[in-house]
Amino acid sequence: MMKKIFKRGIVLLIAAAMIALGVNAFVAGSAASRIIGEEEAAELTGADCIIVLGAGVSGGEPTAVLEERLTKCLDLYRAGVSGKIIMSGDHGREDYDEVNVMKDYAVRNGIPSEDVFMDHAGFSTYDSIYRAKEIFKAEKIVIVSQKYHLFRALYIAERLGLEAYGVSADRPQRGASAAREAREVLARNKDFIKCLFLPEPVYLGEAIPVSGNGDITNDRQ
């Protein structure tokens, strides 16, 4: 009896793994054609904004991964891809604030404050993309993140009805670690299921059109 239960358990685990890998491949494959280079991005017309997805801060400074995203975003802004930026990240606690660190980085590097919006409730990739559409009223977006992450972000954007393109922030010498790639397989499956139902994010709120002045999202003097 126990041997049969064990065999069934193994079969179920193998089946679950195959389904997870299949979903992972589907999400990645569906978004691959919308990952473009910086030159292609500069040729786009009518992009409402560039979105940077948060990736952690420490000691009031962006992590190395987040700094890569911010640097690439500033390159795209200067290349004329869009005149507006949304910094989307976690500011759910008073003692943890990704978005002000992200905006400060941009402003220190010469980007006008009014061109930089902060999404204080970008608690997940799904929430960030959903809020870009519903709160910031964006329709055509350019997402900046590492390539492994862009597949999922672009899949979510497509499911939400956005015209979206992704530009990789990866530096030539840096790739995703095996652990990060493994976590991303699980994350793609999670967001695939979420996109079947398209629930509202943790927070919505009043509209803040990205066509306006980004300083309206400032929360400190």
N, C-alpha and C positions, 0 to 999 in steps of 0.2 A: 504493500500500500504506500509506504513512504517513498519507495523507489519511483512509483508512478507519479506521485505528487512532485517529486524532485524533477522528473523529466518534463512534466507539464510546466513547471516553473521555468526551466531552462528554455523551453520552446517559447513561452510568453516573453521572456527577456529578449530573446533573439528577434522575435517579431516586433517588439517595442523599439529595439535598436534600429531595425530596418526602416520602420515607419519614421523614426526621428531623423535618420540620415536622408530619407527620401524628402521629407519636408525641408530639411536644411538645403538640399540640392535645388529644390523647387524655388525657394525664396532667393537663394543666391543667383540662380539662372535667370529668374524673372527680372532682376534688377541690373544685371551685369552691363547691358548696353547703355545704361544711363549714367555710368561712371565715366567721366570725361576728364581730359587734361585741362591745364590752366589756359592754354591758347584757345581750345574749343569753348571754354566757359566765357572767355572774353568776346567771343563772336555771338554769344546769345543776345537776344534783344528782349527787353521787357521783364527782366527778372525783378520781382518785387523786393527781394532781400537775399542776403547771404545768412545762413543760420549756422552758428557754431554750437555744437552739442557739448555740454559740460563733461569734464573728465577728472574732477578732483582738484582741490587746492590744499595747500599746506603752508602754514605760517604766513598767510596773506599773499601767497604767490601761487601761480598755476603749476600743476605737476608738469613733468616733461612731456607727457602725452598731450595734455591740454595746451601747452605752449606751442607744440607743433600745429595744432588746429588753429590757434589764434594767429600765428605767423602766416599760415596759408590764407586765412581769411583776409588779413590785411593786404596781402599780395593781390588777392582777387578784387578787393575794394579799389585799390590803386589802379588796377587794370581796367576799371570801369564796368565790371561784371554787374554790380548794382551799387546804388548810392546809399543803401540802408543795410544795417546789420542787426540781427537778433542774437543776443547772447542768452542761451537757454540752459538753465542748470538748476541745481538744488539750493534753494534758500528757504528751507522749511523750518529752520531753527535760527534763533538770534545769533548763536555762536558758530554757525556754519553758513557761509555765504559764497557760493561760486560766482554768481553773476556780477556782483560789484567788482570782484577781482578781475573778471574777464573784461568788463567795461573799462576799468582803470588801465588795464594793459593796453587796450586799443587807444585810449585817449592819450596816454603817455607816449605812444608812438605816432602821434600826429593825426588821429582820426577825430573829426569834430564830434563833440558829445551828443549833439542833436541828431546825429546819424546813427547812434547806437542805442538800440532798445534792449531792455533787460526783461527776460521772462523768468520771474522769480519762482514759478511753479513748474519748471521743466524737470520733474522728478524722475522721468524715464524717457527713453527715446520716443515711445508712443505718445506720452503726454506732450512732449516738445513739438512734435509734428502736428498733432491734433490742435494744439493751442495756436500754432502758427497760422492755421487756417481759420479757426473760429474766433480767436481773440484778436490776432494781428491782421486778419483779413487778407492774408497772402494767398495768391493763386499760383504763382510761378516762383519757385525757390531754388536756390543752390545750397546744398548741404555740405559742410566741411567736417570731415572726420577721417579716421584711419580707414583704409580700404576694407578691412574685415568687418567694420561696423557699418559701412555705407550700404551694403547689400540689404540689411534689415531696415535701415532708415528709409531707403528708397522704396522698398516693398510697402512699408506702412504708408508712405506718402501716396503711392499709387492707389492703394486701397481706400484712402481718404479722398481721392479725386483731385489731388494736386499734380500739377506739372512740375516734376522735380528732377534735378540733376545733382550728381555728387562729384566732388573733387577730393582726391585723396591727400591727406596731410602727411603721409608716411615719408620719412627721410630715407634716402637710399640704403643707409646702413642699418635701418631699424625695420624689423618686421614683427608681426604679431607672434607672441610666444605660444607654445603648444597649449599651455593652460588657458590662455585667453581665447584661443581658437575653440577649445573644447567648451568653454563657457558660452561662447557665441552660438554654438550649435544648439544649446539648450535655450538660449535667448531667442533665437530665430523660431524655434518651435513654440515658445510661449507667445510671441507676438503674432505668429501665424494663427494660432487659436483665437487670440484677442481680436484679430482683424476679421474673423468670421462673424463677430458680434458687434464690433465697433462701439464699445462702451465709452461713455464720457470719461475724461481724465479726472484725476483727484480733485482739481479745482478748475472752474471756468471763470466767469466774471464778465465785466463790461468790456465792450470792444475797445481796442487801442490800435487803430489802423496804422500799419507800418509806413504808410505814406505821409504821416505827420511828423511830429517832433519827438525824438527818442527820450528827451529829458522828462517827459511825462511819466516815465517808468522809474525815475530816480526816487529813492526812498531815504535819502540822507542829504544833509546840507553839504 
